[in-house]
Amino acid sequence: MLPIADMSFETALAELESIVEKLEAGTLALDETVSLYQRGRGLAEQCQHLLDTVDLKVQQLVSDGEGGEDVVDFEAGA
């Protein structure tokens, strides 16, 4: 099993979704439920950490005034 800290967002999210499905089924023994819940919390924290550290830029196309378009950084409220 890959250590959580080494997982990409996509890998951690896929495993987290799998764990949620297993927990929602309600057919696991208590010790397995607790173990999966703890791993799921770690995966959720890893996903959040990766989202917090990613620098996403949203861009938009705007007219350049000469019939063309330029790509500029999106500014909220602009």
C-alpha angles and dihedrals in degrees: 000000000000115000110253093234090060095052126108118230092256094050094046092047093049092051091045091053090050091051092049090053091051093047093047091053088066094209100113128105115254096253092050090047091053092046093050091045091054092048089048091054090052091049092049090051091050091050091050092047091052092048091049093052098045114100103216119186121199114205135189137199116244131180114263091208092245100080094275135091136241129203113233135171112271114246116199112237093016 
